[in-house]
């Protein structure tokens, strides 16, 4: 008896027997989407620079705008769909960091404003801040010791 | 004008590459998204402290600062700048000072979004 695959079953079957091409496909999707998000960031960075703002201010404003976009797309329930397609392409940019805060904040609203929204929004951002800040302090101390 | 076009091409190439590396790590090592983000921020801090990330930022622009490694870059650069200005205290103040706008925006906008929007129904 000949086995009949639906399109979806066939895709899963192909994925199973060709793990390397799946990795290549996922990586290229992440590359394109992640790259495009950075191009959007570059657009804002160039725009702020053209307004005559200095590099640091322009970079901070760009972060704020990208975070705003990440939170907005999350709130409109569009970012998860992007994530299913793009994987790390939507996780690694700062819009993904914003998504990692906004998504649980919205989802756990039912658990209350303090332990729901207030606590759960840091479920991923918390570790990122703990390790990022701690390592930057250690590097700062080393920098201080090497200077003096 | 051409300088602007080049900045977009470089942002795409560098930013895309950093994201693709993240995706390959997820596929090959089964690291979760949270671990990838922690890893990338930490790598960004360390590479910046070693003087290796500034060159990537010079070429990639937003392609290097928008990925989470760029968040690490800002943390380390801020800590170094504040140590140069204020001494040892700067190691504590610099990182958060340099990244304050992005972090505060993420917390505040997310809070507003959570207040204004209902959780989506699980299908």
Interface residues (C-beta under 8 A of the other chain):
Chain A: X22 X23 X26 X27 X28 X29 X30 X31 X32 X33 X34 X35 X36 X37 X38 X39 X41 X42 X43 X44 X45 X46 X56 X59 X60 X61 X62 X63 X64 X66 X67 X68 X70 X71 X72 X74 X75 X77 X86 X87 X88 X89 X91 X92 X93 X94 X95 X96 X97 X98 X100 X101 X102 X105 X106 X107 X108 X109 X110 X117 X118 X121 X123 X124 X125 X127 X128 X129 X131 X132 X133 X135 X136 X137 X139 X140 X141 X142 X143 X144 X147
Chain B: X4 X7 X8 X11 X12 X13 X14 X15 X16 X17 X18 X19 X20 X22 X23 X24 X25 X26 X27 X28 X33 X34 X36 X37 X38 X40 X41 X42 X44 X45 X46 X48 X49 X60 X61 X62 X63 X65 X66 X67 X68 X69 X70 X71 X72 X74 X75 X76 X78 X79 X80 X82 X83 X84 X87 X88 X90 X91 X92 X94 X95 X96 X98 X99 X101 X102 X103 X105 X106 X107 X109 X110 X111 X113 X114 X115 X116 X117 X118 X119 X120
